[in-house]
């Protein structure tokens, strides 16, 4: 591991996990990422390798067959994987959000049913809040589940921007129900929707139309999901109680924001690595461009931004691991890491000069991937809203 973005006070087990993942990234992901990304091909062999290492069970408790590791360990693993190819980290992100929600809020029966198979990667998770007409405005969800006289539900509506929509087999979907308070955030319910992999009408009443063609973040499948008379049971409700979905999802999103911050750190580290290597190879005016102060100062700025983002991400993960609420800290980490990622990637691109515009160079891919992190798990503006609300509550004037 290079000096950049190291984390102090790791256990021997954490250090060994990270060393193993870094070797896997250097050997299996980086050499394949360009070809797979340009072809928008799902990284099946890479995913199989992660299954063999037990990464799909990293945070799942040992009693359910997982490794029982912390959010910090997971975030550092994600950072390493995103350094290789951000799309691969997306494969496990939604999986762990769903697993975390089950661990924290699932019924004993739901935990026994899903977690052991999620730990092996047999069951793969995805979660769904957004819809075609809304993103961050979760209170405006229109997809609705209506209960019949037998206690079962019929779900109708369309969800949007599902990462792993086609490759997942378990989707945690946030929909509106008649139960719960009349308040907009208190009549939302999370349903656990089982389905096979693939596209089209995967089960009666549920369709995955196909992959959304994206600027970046390729390889991993991003889809919509259409409910048209889908039949669900009361036992499919996460935690067994309707009307609690918003709180469940927000708890999961805090984990997701730490994940996005970690992904941004990973891309930033790779962008820096590419820049510092290129700067020591490329010559202008009789010397390596790293010898020009203009370039050397850019490298110094990039490294400083990477370190700052990494430390904020680590702090947010540790706070969540301690059992404390970390919405402000996760928002800060996500905001800073994603914004710095865009800046560091752009600086690396500029150091590469004209070659950075060529698809033969890795930095071209990073330039298309970094913008996604400014949007995923809430835009920078949403993070600022969360941060400011938390700060104003903490520093509220008395009297």
C-alpha positions in Angstrom: 0.0 0.0 0.0 1.3 3.4 -0.9 1.7 6.2 1.7 -1.4 8.0 0.2 -4.6 7.6 2.2 -3.4 5.1 4.7 -5.5 4.6 7.8 -3.9 4.3 11.3 -5.0 2.0 14.1 -6.2 -0.9 11.9 -6.3 -4.4 13.3 -4.2 -7.2 11.8 -7.4 -8.7 10.3 -8.3 -5.3 8.7 -4.8 -4.9 7.4 -4.8 -8.4 5.9 -8.2 -7.9 4.3 -7.2 -4.7 2.7 -3.9 -6.1 1.5 -5.7 -9.1 -0.1 -8.2 -6.8 -1.8 -5.5 -4.5 -3.1 -3.7 -7.4 -4.6 -7.0 -8.6 -6.2 -7.6 -5.1 -7.6 -4.1 -4.8 -9.1 -4.2 -8.3 -10.5 -7.9 -8.8 -11.6 -9.6 -5.4 -11.9 -7.2 -2.8 -13.2 -6.0 -4.9 -16.2 -9.6 -5.6 -17.2 -11.4 -2.4 -16.4 -10.8 -0.5 -19.6 -12.0 -3.3 -21.9 -15.0 -4.2 -19.9 -16.0 -0.5 -19.3 -15.7 0.4 -23.0 -17.9 -2.6 -23.9 -20.3 -1.9 -21.0 -19.9 -5.5 -20.0 -20.9 -6.9 -16.6 -17.8 -8.0 -14.7 -18.9 -11.6 -14.0 -15.4 -13.1 -13.4 -14.5 -10.2 -11.1 -17.7 -10.6 -9.1 -17.1 -14.3 -8.8 -13.7 -13.5 -7.4 -15.2 -11.2 -4.8 -17.6 -14.0 -3.8 -14.7 -16.4 -3.3 -13.0 -13.8 -1.0 -16.2 -13.5 1.0 -16.7 -9.8 0.3 -20.5 -10.1 -0.1 -20.6 -11.1 3.6 -18.1 -8.6 4.8 -20.5 -6.7 7.2 -22.9 -9.6 7.8 -22.7 -11.0 11.3 -20.8 -14.3 11.7 -24.0 -16.0 13.0 -25.4 -15.6 9.5 -22.2 -16.8 7.8 -20.6 -13.4 7.2 -17.3 -12.0 8.4 -18.9 -9.6 10.9 -16.6 -6.7 10.0 -17.2 -3.0 10.6 -18.5 -0.2 8.3 -14.9 1.2 8.4 -13.5 -2.1 7.1 -16.2 -2.1 4.4 -15.5 1.5 3.4 -11.8 0.9 3.1 -12.4 -2.1 0.9 -14.7 -0.1 -1.3 -12.0 2.6 -1.6 -9.6 0.0 -2.8 -12.1 -1.5 -5.3 -13.1 1.9 -6.6 -9.4 2.6 -7.2 -9.5 -0.2 -9.7 -12.9 0.4 -11.2 -15.8 2.3 -9.6 -18.5 0.1 -11.2 -17.3 -2.9 -9.3 -17.7 -1.1 -6.0 -21.3 -0.4 -7.2 -22.0 -4.1 -7.4 -21.6 -4.5 -3.6 -22.8 -1.1 -2.5 -26.6 -1.6 -2.8 -26.1 -5.2 -1.6 -24.7 -4.0 1.6 -27.3 -1.3 2.1 -30.0 -3.9 1.9 -28.0 -6.3 4.2 -27.5 -3.5 6.7 -31.2 -2.6 6.7 -32.1 -6.3 7.3 -29.6 -6.5 10.1 -30.9 -3.4 11.8 -34.6 -3.6 11.1 -35.5 -7.0 9.7 -37.7 -9.5 11.6 -35.9 -12.6 12.9 -37.6 -14.6 10.1 -36.4 -12.1 7.4 -32.8 -12.3 8.7 -32.8 -16.1 8.7 -34.3 -16.2 5.3 -31.9 -13.7 3.5 -28.7 -13.0 5.4 -27.0 -16.4 5.1 -27.5 -16.4 1.3 -26.5 -12.7 1.0 -23.3 -13.5 2.8 -22.3 -16.0 0.1 -23.5 -13.7 -2.7 -26.2 -16.2 -3.7 -28.8 -13.5 -3.0 -27.7 -10.1 -4.3 -29.4 -6.9 -3.0 -30.6 -3.7 -4.6 -32.6 -0.9 -3.2 -35.0 1.6 -4.7 -36.3 5.0 -3.7 -36.2 7.2 -6.8 -38.9 7.4 -9.4 -39.0 9.0 -12.9 -40.6 12.2 -11.5 -38.5 12.5 -8.3 -35.1 12.0 -7.0 -34.3 13.5 -3.6 -37.9 14.4 -2.8 -38.7 11.0 -1.3 -42.0 12.3 0.2 -43.4 12.6 -3.3 -43.2 8.9 -4.0 -46.2 7.7 -6.1 -45.7 4.0 -6.3 -48.4 2.6 -4.1 -49.2 -0.7 -2.3 -52.9 -1.3 -1.6 -53.9 -3.9 1.0 -56.8 -6.2 0.3 -59.2 -7.9 2.7 -56.8 -10.9 3.1 -53.9 -8.7 4.2 -52.0 -9.0 1.0 -50.8 -6.0 -1.1 -51.0 -5.0 -4.8 -48.2 -2.7 -5.9 -48.4 -0.4 -8.9 -45.9 2.3 -10.1 -42.5 2.8 -11.6 -39.1 3.1 -9.8 -36.0 4.5 -11.3 -32.2 4.4 -11.1 -31.8 0.9 -9.6 -28.1 0.0 -9.5 -27.9 -3.8 -10.0 -31.6 -3.7 -11.1 -31.1 -6.7 -13.5 -28.4 -8.6 -11.7 -30.0 -8.5 -8.2 -32.4 -11.0 -6.7 -33.7 -9.0 -3.8 -34.8 -5.4 -4.0 -35.8 -3.2 -1.0 -38.4 -0.9 -2.6 -39.8 2.1 -0.9 -43.5 2.6 -1.7 -46.5 4.4 -0.3 -49.1 2.5 1.8 -52.4 3.5 3.3 -51.2 2.5 6.8 -49.2 4.9 8.9 -49.5 8.6 9.7 -50.9 11.1 7.2 -47.5 12.8 7.2 -45.7 12.4 3.9 -42.7 10.6 5.5 -44.8 8.3 7.7 -46.9 6.4 5.2 -44.0 5.0 3.3 -43.1 1.3 3.6 -40.2 -0.8 2.4 -41.1 -4.1 0.7 -38.6 -6.9 0.2 -39.1 -8.0 -3.4 -37.6 -11.3 -4.5 -37.0 -11.8 -8.2 -34.7 -13.7 -10.6 -31.9 -12.0 -12.5 -32.6 -10.7 -16.0 -34.8 -8.3 -17.9 -38.4 -8.1 -19.1 -41.3 -9.4 -17.0 -39.1 -11.3 -14.5 -42.1 -12.3 -12.3 -45.9 -11.6 -12.8 -46.5 -7.9 -12.3 -42.8 -6.9 -12.1 -40.7 -5.8 -15.1 -37.1 -4.7 -15.5 -37.2 -3.0 -18.9 -33.5 -3.0 -19.6 -30.2 -1.2 -18.9 -30.1 2.6 -19.0 -27.3 3.8 -21.3 -25.1 6.1 -19.2 -22.1 8.4 -19.8 -20.1 6.5 -17.2 -20.5 4.0 -14.5 -20.7 1.3 -17.1 -20.6 -2.5 -16.7 -22.9 -2.4 -13.7 -26.6 -2.4 -14.7 -28.7 0.6 -13.9 -32.4 0.1 -14.6 -36.0 1.1 -13.9 -38.5 -1.2 -12.3 -42.2 -1.3 -13.2 -44.8 -2.7 -10.8 -48.1 -3.5 -12.6 -50.4 -5.5 -10.2 -47.4 -7.1 -8.4 -48.6 -9.2 -5.5 -46.8 -8.9 -2.2 -47.5 -10.3 1.3 -47.5 -8.6 4.7 -44.5 -10.7 5.6 -42.6 -9.0 2.8 -42.6 -5.7 4.6 -39.2 -4.9 6.1 -39.5 -5.2 9.9 -43.1 -6.4 9.6 -44.6 -3.0 10.3 -45.9 -0.6 7.6 -45.2 3.1 7.7 -41.6 2.8 8.9 -40.0 2.7 5.4 -38.6 6.2 5.4 -36.7 5.8 8.6 -35.3 2.4 7.4 -34.2 3.9 4.1 -32.5 6.9 5.7 -30.6 4.7 8.0 -29.4 2.7 5.0 -28.6 5.8 3.0 -26.2 6.9 5.8 -24.2 3.8 5.1 -24.6 4.5 1.3 -23.2 8.0 1.7 -20.1 6.7 3.5 -19.8 4.2 0.6 -20.0 7.0 -2.0 -17.4 9.0 -0.1 -15.2 5.9 -0.2 -15.7 5.4 -3.9 -14.8 9.1 -4.5 -11.6 8.6 -2.5 -10.8 5.5 -4.5 -11.1 7.3 -7.8 -9.1 10.2 -6.5 -6.3 8.0 -5.4 -6.2 6.4 -8.9 -6.3 9.7 -10.6 -3.4 10.9 -8.5 -1.4 7.7 -9.1 -1.9 8.1 -12.9 -1.0 11.8 -12.7 2.2 11.4 -10.6 3.3 8.5 -12.9 2.7 10.4 -16.1 4.4 13.5 -14.7 7.6 11.5 -14.1 7.5 10.1 -17.7 6.5 13.0 -19.9 9.2 15.5 -20.8 8.9 19.1 -21.9 11.5 21.8 -22.3 14.3 19.4 -21.4 13.0 17.9 -18.2 10.2 15.7 -16.8 7.0 17.8 -16.3 7.1 16.8 -12.6 10.1 19.1 -12.4 8.1 22.1 -13.4 6.7 23.9 -10.4 3.3 24.4 -12.0 2.9 20.6 -12.2 4.6 19.8 -8.8 2.2 22.2 -7.0 -0.8 20.5 -8.7 0.4 17.1 -7.4 0.7 18.6 -3.9 -2.8 19.9 -4.0 -4.2 16.7 -5.3 -2.5 14.6 -2.6 -3.8 17.0 0.1 -7.4 16.7 -1.2 -7.2 12.9 -1.3 -5.9 12.8 2.3 -8.6 15.2 3.6 -11.4 13.4 1.9 -10.1 10.0 3.2 -10.0 11.2 6.8 -13.5 12.6 6.7 -14.8 9.3 5.2 -13.0 7.3 7.9 -14.5 9.6 10.6 -18.0 9.1 9.3 -17.6 5.3 9.2 -16.2 5.1 12.7 -19.0 7.3 14.1 -21.6 5.0 12.5 -19.8 1.9 13.9 -20.0 3.4 17.4 -23.8 3.4 17.2 -24.2 7.1 17.0 -26.1 9.0 14.4 -23.8 10.2 11.6 -26.1 12.0 9.1 -24.1 15.3 9.4 -20.7 13.6 9.2 -21.7 11.3 6.4 -23.1 14.2 4.5 -19.9 16.2 5.1 -17.7 13.2 3.9 -19.9 12.6 0.9 -19.9 16.3 0.0 -16.2 16.8 0.3 -15.0 13.5 -1.2 -17.2 13.8 -4.3 -16.3 17.5 -4.9 -12.6 16.8 -4.4 -12.9 13.7 -6.6 -14.2 15.8 -9.5 -11.4 18.4 -8.9 -8.6 15.8 -8.5 -9.7 13.9 -11.6 -9.8 17.1 -13.6 -6.3 18.1 -12.5 -5.0 14.6 -13.5 -6.7 15.0 -16.8 -5.1 18.3 -17.4 -1.7 16.9 -16.5 -2.1 14.3 -19.1 -2.7 17.0 -21.7 -4.0 15.8 -25.1 -3.5 12.1 -24.2 -6.1 12.4 -21.4 -8.7 12.8 -24.1 -7.8 9.5 -25.6 -9.8 6.4 -24.7 -6.5 4.5 -24.5 -5.7 6.3 -21.3 -7.4 5.4 -18.1 -7.9 9.0 -17.0 -10.6 9.4 -19.8 -12.7 6.7 -18.0 -12.3 8.4 -14.6 -13.4 11.7 -16.1 -16.7 10.0 -17.0 -17.1 8.2 -13.7 -16.4 11.1 -11.2 -19.5 13.2 -12.1 -21.8 10.3 -11.0 -20.6 10.7 -7.4 -21.7 14.3 -7.3 -25.3 13.0 -7.7 -25.4 9.5 -6.2 -26.9 9.2 -2.7 -28.0 12.8 -2.8 -26.5 15.8 -4.6 -24.1 18.2 -3.0 -27.0 20.6 -2.5 -28.9 17.9 -0.5 -25.8 17.2 1.6 -25.5 20.9 2.4 -29.2 20.9 3.4 -28.6 17.9 5.7 -25.4 19.4 7.2 -26.9 22.9 7.8 -30.0 21.5 9.4 -27.9 19.4 11.8 -25.6 22.3 12.6 -28.5 24.7 13.3 -30.1 22.2 15.6 -26.9 21.6 17.4 -26.1 25.3 17.7 -29.6 26.6 18.3 -29.7 29.8 20.4 -31.3 29.4 23.8 -33.7 31.8 25.4 
